[in-house]
Amino acid sequence: MTLRIHVYRNLALAFAQEHLSSLHAHQALQMTVGLDGVFGLEIEREDGRIERCDATFACVAPQQTHRIASYDRMLAYLYVDTNPVAYREWRRRGGIPIPPDEGILTALRALLRTPDTDRERIRGLAYRWYEHTLPGLLDIEPSDARIGQAIRIIDADPLESLNYTRLARMVHLSPSRFANVFRENTGLPVRNYVLWRRLVYVFDRLEHGDSITEAAHNAGFSDCAHLSRSFHRICGTMPSNIRMLCAPRRAASSAI
């Protein structure tokens, strides 16, 4: 059960208790830390084997199929909006995920006790965790500048980017060449990236107080069922679970 989620431009900070996801994968890199003990982690390897272990910290790469199981533990999650190619390049340059230190853990636990914490303070904690654990990851750009431009266009307006032929033309590539170069630079089909950005937009609209129906329509989904199927496939949970407990944006606070 998700208790609370805070969404920012490149990061999302969430807390959950008694969480059991389905096996799923998503574009974001996911970090999970147990705030009061170990949790169960399952990772699907390339050969299809499922590896299971208990952990106090896990860093799950983008597009890595996984499952989190925690029946009586409080978990904190940090989702970092990156892609498989950027993460592999970060690792090639010597990047190694570093578990959060005691100062970050103490701040995360304190945040749970103070639901009216200012939104900008929460954002600061999310970026502090990111910089400690994955320094420099968000600075890695696609090797092809045209794909970097395409990503900026999609991020600015994921609904307009549903027209892939027009998007390819905007970066001076044929549709087929654009599809190939995009996948080479991100490890993702362009349709998957646009879908991910639309789901991020759903989170944003839910934080602004939209109903699930309104959020689905505003993000370009045909109906709630279409949104729910896409959301569950990518995020391993249903949007209704997030909507009930999503931390709404208010003037200067985020509340459970």
Helices and strands as residue ranges (DSSP letters): E 2-7, E 11-20, E 29-34, E 39-44, E 50-55, E 57-60, E 66-80, H 84-92, H 102-113, H 119-133, G 137-139, H 145-156, G 160-162, H 164-170, H 175-186, H 190-207, H 212-218, H 224-235, H 239-245
